[in-house]
Amino acid sequence: MTRIFTALLAGIALAGTALAQDRADSETSVTIIHAGHLIAVPGERMRNGTSIIVRDGRIDSIEDGYVTRDGAEIVDLSSHWVLPGLIDAHVHLLSERGPDSRIQPFTLSSADRAFIGVRHARRTLEAGFTTVQDVGGDLEAILALRNAIRNGDAVGPRMRVAGPSITPTGGHGDINGFNQRVIENFSSPGACNGPSDCARAVRSLIQAGVDTIKITATGGVLSNTAAGLEVQFMDDELRAIVQAAEMMGRRVTAHAHGVTGVNAFLAAGGHSIEHGTFLDNESIRLFRSSGAFLVPTVMAGEFVTLEAEANAAWMTPFQRAKALQVGPQMVDMLRRAHRGGVQIAFGTDSGVSRHGDNAREFELMVEAGMTPEQAIIAATINGARHLQMESEIGRIAPGFHADIIAVDGNPLENISQLRDVDFVMGAGVIHKAP
């Protein structure tokens, strides 16, 4: 009799648990993705024939076989390769290079730029990039765009933003090539001189709400000045920038082409380098000893080279000369950095090139000697670590954001599959489906 009573109680308990689960499923948003080939954690074994249970924007569980549940939305990706949403650590969503680029600072308002950013953000998301870091642009506009996406008022990838670059007065990131009256009125809010002034600029941006700090440690290709491509900050200024950012919980990344700027910034404790065109063996040693990331942006080099060779009307003579100097070096730079064991995070500099074409960078990474799997790791596992979000994004695992994409061919065999993404889910919301 006791056994029967115990069994009865157990049965009631199981039924209650099942009923509670059914009620929970009916009260929350549940989507089940039937994944034919699942690359849940790039670099680990691929699984076949699995179900990804998504609840309220996060991964609830991954189960073998194709399961169903009452009331759940079923997404059939049984003929697709499914992998985590991609991460681009270097974009400029508020702009795109073209014939009017030089005049737009004087014709567009912050509101105009925010609306332009909405268009570029959607295009980027539909290309499979569910998280981006925007590293330079109008402060009011980029904060508004980030917040609108975060609040569900606009469609786009999850965003981390830097706002305007910290730059020495007259450096890359400041206004150049105009008359003095224009320069006085349009100088960058991130321009600074001397350690204390540069620390002030960092603190002002953090006060405004930026997620990270971006500086221009060297000259750049698209600044309209013949100031070169080497270091443009003093060593004490670089140290002050890094220290001020770290004291307020932010990391610092540096635009840097010339080797003097790359090495000076890494020696000052900088956390990552954007571009890194002329890095050398000492640079590689500094990368490895510090654990800093390289965000190579090879496709930006390809783009400006092609534009310079075509004598694009928007390029000034200064820009064209620097493009032909920098662009052809970037594939070899990545090859040397990769062979040297530098940590690579995926980034494109999109906005120089067209938004939505970001996956071209994968092909160039493979051309530089990375395997398709290593390139995907750069845009998932490493990208998440670089953004300090490794417990939230970069893999398909319980508790992580449901950022999921799918393609109809194996990207581990043909990386170009990632240029044609069929399915995009960001934070549990389906934005594109086959």
C-alpha positions as CSV (number, residue, x, y, z in Angstrom):
1,M,0.0,0.0,0.0
2,T,2.9,2.4,0.9
3,R,4.5,1.6,-2.5
4,I,1.3,2.4,-4.3
5,F,0.9,5.6,-2.4
6,T,4.5,6.6,-3.1
7,A,4.1,5.8,-6.8
8,L,0.9,7.8,-6.9
9,L,2.6,10.8,-5.3
10,A,5.5,10.5,-7.8
11,G,3.0,10.4,-10.7
12,I,1.2,13.5,-9.5
13,A,4.5,15.3,-9.1
14,L,5.6,14.4,-12.7
15,A,2.2,15.5,-14.0
16,G,2.5,18.8,-12.1
17,T,6.0,19.4,-13.5
18,A,4.8,18.7,-17.0
19,L,1.8,21.0,-16.5
20,A,4.0,23.7,-15.1
21,Q,6.3,23.4,-18.1
22,D,3.4,23.6,-20.5
23,R,2.2,26.7,-18.7
24,A,5.7,28.2,-18.8
25,D,5.9,27.5,-22.5
26,S,2.5,29.1,-23.2
27,E,3.4,32.2,-21.2
28,T,6.9,32.7,-22.8
29,S,8.1,32.9,-26.3
30,V,9.6,29.5,-27.4
31,T,11.2,28.8,-30.7
32,I,12.8,25.5,-31.7
33,I,15.4,25.5,-34.4
34,H,15.9,22.1,-36.2
35,A,19.6,22.4,-37.1
36,G,20.9,20.0,-39.7
37,H,24.6,20.7,-39.0
38,L,25.3,22.7,-35.8
39,I,28.6,24.6,-35.3
40,A,27.6,25.6,-31.8
41,V,31.2,26.5,-30.6
42,P,33.5,27.2,-33.5
43,G,36.7,25.2,-33.0
44,E,34.8,22.3,-31.4
45,R,33.1,19.2,-33.0
46,M,30.1,19.9,-35.3
47,R,26.9,18.2,-34.3
48,N,24.3,16.9,-36.7
49,G,20.5,16.7,-36.3
50,T,19.9,18.8,-33.2
51,S,17.2,21.1,-31.8
52,I,18.0,24.5,-30.3
53,I,15.4,25.6,-27.8
54,V,15.1,29.4,-27.6
55,R,13.2,31.0,-24.8
56,D,12.8,34.7,-24.3
57,G,15.7,35.7,-26.4
58,R,18.2,33.2,-25.0
59,I,19.3,29.7,-25.6
60,D,17.4,27.4,-23.2
61,S,18.9,24.1,-24.3
62,I,20.3,22.0,-27.2
63,E,18.9,18.5,-27.6
64,D,19.7,15.7,-29.9
65,G,17.2,14.9,-32.6
66,Y,14.3,17.1,-33.9
67,V,12.0,17.8,-31.0
68,T,8.7,19.6,-30.8
69,R,6.7,21.2,-28.0
70,D,3.1,22.4,-27.9
71,G,2.8,26.1,-28.9
72,A,6.5,26.4,-29.9
73,E,7.4,27.9,-33.3
74,I,9.4,25.4,-35.3
75,V,12.2,26.7,-37.7
76,D,13.3,24.0,-40.1
77,L,17.0,24.4,-40.8
78,S,17.6,20.7,-41.2
79,S,19.4,21.2,-44.6
80,H,21.5,24.1,-43.3
81,W,24.7,24.8,-41.4
82,V,23.9,26.7,-38.3
83,L,26.4,28.8,-36.3
84,P,26.5,31.7,-33.9
85,G,25.7,35.2,-35.0
86,L,28.9,36.9,-36.3
87,I,30.7,39.8,-34.6
88,D,32.3,42.7,-36.5
89,A,34.5,44.7,-34.1
90,H,35.1,47.6,-36.5
91,V,32.3,49.4,-38.3
92,H,31.1,53.0,-38.9
93,L,27.3,52.6,-39.3
94,L,26.6,56.4,-39.6
95,S,28.3,56.8,-43.0
96,E,29.5,55.1,-46.2
97,R,32.3,56.4,-48.4
98,G,31.1,58.0,-51.6
99,P,31.2,61.2,-53.7
100,D,29.7,63.4,-51.0
101,S,31.8,62.2,-48.1
102,R,33.8,65.4,-47.7
103,I,30.8,67.7,-47.7
104,Q,28.5,65.7,-45.5
105,P,29.9,67.0,-42.2
106,F,28.5,70.4,-43.2
107,T,25.2,69.2,-44.7
108,L,24.0,66.4,-42.3
109,S,22.7,66.8,-38.8
110,S,23.1,64.3,-36.0
111,A,19.5,63.2,-36.7
112,D,20.3,62.7,-40.4
113,R,23.2,60.5,-39.5
114,A,21.2,58.5,-37.0
115,F,18.6,57.7,-39.7
116,I,21.3,56.8,-42.1
117,G,22.7,54.5,-39.4
118,V,19.3,52.7,-39.1
119,R,19.5,51.7,-42.8
120,H,23.1,50.5,-42.5
121,A,22.4,48.7,-39.2
122,R,19.6,46.6,-40.8
123,R,21.8,45.8,-43.8
124,T,24.5,44.6,-41.5
125,L,22.2,42.5,-39.4
126,E,20.7,40.8,-42.4
127,A,24.3,39.9,-43.5
128,G,24.6,37.8,-40.4
129,F,26.4,40.2,-38.1
130,T,24.4,40.3,-34.8
131,T,26.9,42.3,-32.8
132,V,29.1,45.2,-33.9
133,Q,31.5,47.7,-32.3
134,D,31.2,51.1,-33.9
135,V,34.6,52.9,-33.5
136,G,34.2,56.5,-34.6
137,G,31.4,58.8,-35.4
138,D,29.0,61.5,-34.4
139,L,28.5,61.1,-30.6
140,E,24.8,62.1,-30.4
141,A,23.8,60.0,-33.4
142,I,25.7,56.8,-32.5
143,L,24.4,56.8,-28.9
144,A,20.8,57.3,-30.2
145,L,21.2,54.5,-32.7
146,R,22.6,52.1,-30.1
147,N,19.9,52.9,-27.7
148,A,17.1,52.7,-30.3
149,I,18.2,49.2,-31.2
150,R,18.6,48.2,-27.6
151,N,15.1,49.4,-26.8
152,G,13.5,47.8,-29.8
153,D,12.8,51.0,-31.7
154,A,15.1,50.2,-34.6
155,V,16.3,47.0,-36.2
156,G,20.0,46.2,-36.1
157,P,22.8,44.4,-34.5
158,R,23.7,44.7,-30.8
159,M,26.0,47.6,-30.6
160,R,29.0,48.8,-28.6
161,V,30.1,52.3,-29.5
162,A,33.1,54.6,-29.1
163,G,31.9,57.9,-30.4
164,P,34.4,60.3,-31.8
165,S,38.1,59.1,-31.7
166,I,40.5,60.6,-29.3
167,T,43.0,62.3,-31.6
168,P,45.8,64.8,-31.4
169,T,44.8,68.2,-32.7
170,G,45.1,68.0,-36.5
171,G,45.6,64.3,-36.4
172,H,43.7,61.5,-38.2
173,G,40.2,61.8,-36.7
174,D,40.3,65.6,-36.5
175,I,39.2,67.9,-39.4
176,N,41.9,68.6,-42.0
177,G,42.2,70.3,-45.4
178,F,39.7,73.2,-44.9
179,N,40.2,76.9,-44.2
180,Q,40.9,78.0,-40.7
181,R,37.4,79.3,-40.0
182,V,35.9,75.9,-40.8
183,I,38.6,74.1,-38.8
184,E,37.9,76.3,-35.7
185,N,34.2,75.5,-35.9
186,F,34.3,71.8,-36.7
187,S,37.3,70.5,-34.8
188,S,36.7,67.0,-33.3
189,P,35.4,66.9,-29.7
190,G,37.9,64.1,-29.2
191,A,40.9,66.3,-30.1
192,C,43.4,66.8,-27.2
193,N,46.9,67.9,-26.4
194,G,49.0,66.8,-23.5
195,P,48.4,64.0,-20.9
196,S,45.9,65.9,-18.7
197,D,43.8,67.2,-21.7
198,C,43.7,63.7,-23.2
199,A,42.6,62.2,-19.9
200,R,39.9,64.8,-19.9
201,A,38.7,63.9,-23.4
202,V,38.5,60.2,-22.3
203,R,36.5,61.0,-19.2
204,S,34.1,63.3,-21.2
205,L,33.3,60.5,-23.6
206,I,32.7,58.0,-20.8
207,Q,30.5,60.5,-19.1
208,A,28.5,60.7,-22.3
209,G,27.9,56.9,-22.3
210,V,30.4,55.3,-24.6
211,D,31.3,51.6,-24.2
212,T,34.9,51.8,-25.3
213,I,37.6,54.3,-26.2
214,K,39.1,54.5,-29.7
215,I,42.1,56.6,-30.4
216,T,44.0,57.5,-33.6
217,A,47.6,56.6,-32.6
218,T,48.9,57.2,-36.1
219,G,48.0,59.0,-39.3
220,G,45.3,57.5,-41.5
221,V,44.6,56.9,-45.1
222,L,41.4,58.9,-45.4
223,S,42.4,62.1,-43.5
224,N,43.1,64.9,-46.0
225,T,46.6,65.7,-44.8
226,A,50.2,64.8,-45.6
227,A,50.9,64.1,-41.9
228,G,52.1,60.6,-42.7
229,L,51.2,57.2,-41.2
230,E,53.4,57.0,-38.1
231,V,52.8,57.8,-34.4
232,Q,51.0,61.1,-33.6
233,F,50.7,60.9,-29.8
234,M,53.4,61.4,-27.3
235,D,54.2,58.5,-25.0
236,D,52.9,60.3,-21.9
237,E,49.7,61.1,-23.8
238,L,49.2,57.4,-24.7
239,R,49.8,56.3,-21.1
240,A,47.3,58.9,-19.8
241,I,44.6,57.8,-22.2
242,V,44.9,54.1,-21.2
243,Q,45.1,54.9,-17.5
244,A,42.1,57.2,-17.5
245,A,40.0,54.7,-19.5
246,E,41.0,51.8,-17.2
247,M,40.2,53.7,-14.1
248,M,36.7,54.2,-15.4
249,G,36.2,50.6,-16.6
250,R,36.8,51.0,-20.3
251,R,39.3,49.5,-22.7
252,V,41.2,51.4,-25.4
253,T,41.7,50.4,-29.0
254,A,43.9,52.3,-31.4
255,H,43.8,53.0,-35.1
256,A,47.4,52.4,-36.1
257,H,49.1,51.8,-39.4
258,G,52.8,52.8,-38.8
259,V,54.9,50.5,-36.7
260,T,56.0,53.3,-34.4
261,G,52.3,53.9,-33.4
262,V,51.5,50.2,-33.1
263,N,54.5,49.6,-30.8
264,A,54.1,52.8,-28.7
265,F,50.5,52.1,-28.0
266,L,51.0,48.4,-27.1
267,A,53.9,49.5,-24.8
268,A,51.6,52.0,-23.1
269,G,49.2,49.2,-22.2
270,G,46.7,49.5,-25.0
271,H,44.3,46.7,-25.4
272,S,43.9,46.2,-29.2
273,I,45.1,47.6,-32.6
274,E,42.9,48.4,-35.6
275,H,44.6,47.8,-38.9
276,G,48.3,47.3,-37.8
277,T,49.5,47.6,-41.4
278,F,53.3,48.0,-40.8
279,L,53.7,45.9,-37.7
280,D,57.0,44.1,-37.2
281,N,58.5,41.3,-35.1
282,E,58.6,43.6,-32.0
283,S,54.9,44.3,-32.5
284,I,54.2,40.6,-32.6
285,R,56.2,40.2,-29.4
286,L,54.2,43.0,-27.7
287,F,50.9,41.6,-28.9
288,R,51.7,38.2,-27.4
289,S,53.2,39.4,-24.1
290,S,50.2,41.7,-23.5
291,G,47.4,39.5,-24.9
292,A,46.2,42.4,-27.0
293,F,44.0,41.8,-30.1
294,L,44.6,42.7,-33.7
295,V,41.6,43.8,-35.7
296,P,43.1,43.7,-39.2
297,T,40.3,45.2,-41.5
298,V,41.9,43.8,-44.6
299,M,38.9,44.6,-46.8
300,A,39.3,48.3,-46.1
301,G,42.8,48.1,-47.5
302,E,41.4,46.2,-50.6
303,F,38.7,48.8,-51.1
304,V,40.9,51.9,-50.9
305,T,43.4,50.4,-53.2
306,L,40.8,49.6,-55.9
307,E,39.4,53.1,-55.5
308,A,42.8,54.8,-55.8
309,E,43.7,52.7,-58.8
310,A,40.4,53.7,-60.4
311,N,41.1,57.4,-59.6
312,A,37.8,57.6,-57.7
313,A,36.5,61.2,-57.8
314,W,36.0,61.3,-54.0
315,M,39.6,60.7,-53.2
316,T,42.0,63.7,-52.7
317,P,45.6,63.4,-53.8
318,F,46.7,62.9,-50.2
319,Q,44.2,60.1,-49.7
320,R,45.1,58.4,-53.0
321,A,48.8,58.4,-52.2
322,K,48.3,56.9,-48.8
323,A,45.8,54.3,-50.1
324,L,48.3,53.0,-52.6
325,Q,50.9,52.8,-49.8
326,V,48.8,51.0,-47.2
327,G,46.2,48.9,-49.1
328,P,48.6,46.4,-50.8
329,Q,50.3,45.6,-47.5
330,M,47.4,44.4,-45.5
331,V,47.0,40.7,-46.5
332,D,50.7,40.2,-45.9
333,M,50.4,42.0,-42.5
334,L,47.7,39.6,-41.4
335,R,49.7,36.6,-42.7
336,R,52.7,37.6,-40.6
337,A,50.5,38.3,-37.5
338,H,48.7,35.0,-37.7
339,R,51.9,33.0,-38.2
340,G,53.3,34.9,-35.2
341,G,50.5,33.8,-32.9
342,V,48.7,37.2,-32.5
343,Q,45.1,37.0,-31.3
344,I,42.9,38.0,-34.2
345,A,39.4,39.5,-33.9
346,F,37.3,40.1,-37.0
347,G,36.7,43.6,-38.1
348,T,36.0,45.2,-41.5
349,D,36.0,49.1,-41.2
350,S,32.6,48.9,-43.1
351,G,31.6,52.5,-43.9
352,V,34.8,52.8,-45.8
353,S,33.5,49.9,-47.9
354,R,29.8,49.1,-48.3
355,H,27.7,48.0,-45.3
356,G,26.4,44.5,-45.7
357,D,29.5,43.3,-47.6
358,N,31.3,42.6,-44.3
359,A,31.8,38.8,-45.0
360,R,34.3,39.6,-47.8
361,E,36.7,40.0,-44.9
362,F,36.5,36.2,-44.3
363,E,37.7,35.5,-47.8
364,L,40.7,37.8,-47.4
365,M,41.5,36.2,-44.0
366,V,41.7,32.8,-45.7
367,E,43.8,34.3,-48.5
368,A,46.2,35.4,-45.7
369,G,46.6,31.8,-44.5
370,M,43.9,31.4,-41.9
371,T,41.7,28.3,-42.2
372,P,37.9,28.9,-42.6
373,E,37.5,27.7,-39.0
374,Q,40.1,30.1,-37.7
375,A,38.4,33.0,-39.5
376,I,35.0,32.0,-38.0
377,I,36.6,31.8,-34.6
378,A,37.9,35.4,-35.1
379,A,34.3,36.5,-35.7
380,T,32.7,34.5,-32.8
381,I,34.8,33.2,-29.9
382,N,37.6,35.8,-30.3
383,G,35.2,38.6,-31.1
384,A,33.3,38.0,-28.0
385,R,36.5,38.0,-25.9
386,H,37.7,41.1,-27.5
387,L,34.4,42.9,-26.6
388,Q,34.5,41.4,-23.1
389,M,31.2,39.6,-23.8
390,E,32.4,36.0,-23.9
391,S,29.7,34.9,-21.4
392,E,26.9,36.2,-23.5
393,I,27.7,35.9,-27.3
394,G,30.0,34.1,-29.7
395,R,28.6,30.6,-29.2
396,I,25.3,28.7,-29.2
397,A,25.1,27.5,-25.6
398,P,22.5,27.5,-22.8
399,G,22.2,31.0,-21.2
400,F,23.7,32.8,-24.2
401,H,21.9,35.3,-26.3
402,A,20.0,33.6,-29.1
403,D,22.2,35.1,-31.9
404,I,22.0,32.4,-34.6
405,I,22.6,32.4,-38.4
406,A,22.5,29.7,-41.1
407,V,23.8,29.1,-44.6
408,D,23.0,26.4,-47.1
409,G,26.6,25.1,-47.5
410,N,29.5,24.1,-45.2
411,P,31.5,27.3,-44.3
412,L,34.3,25.1,-42.9
413,E,34.9,23.9,-46.4
414,N,34.0,27.1,-48.3
415,I,34.2,30.3,-46.4
416,S,32.4,32.2,-49.1
417,Q,29.2,30.6,-47.9
418,L,29.1,33.3,-45.3
419,R,28.5,35.9,-48.0
420,D,25.0,34.6,-48.5
421,V,23.3,34.1,-45.2
422,D,19.9,32.5,-45.3
423,F,18.7,32.8,-41.7
424,V,19.4,35.5,-39.1
425,M,18.1,35.5,-35.5
426,G,19.2,38.2,-33.1
427,A,18.4,37.9,-29.4
428,G,15.7,35.4,-30.3
429,V,14.0,37.5,-33.0
430,I,14.0,36.2,-36.5
431,H,15.1,38.9,-39.0
432,K,15.7,36.8,-42.1
433,A,14.5,33.3,-43.0
434,P,14.9,31.0,-46.0
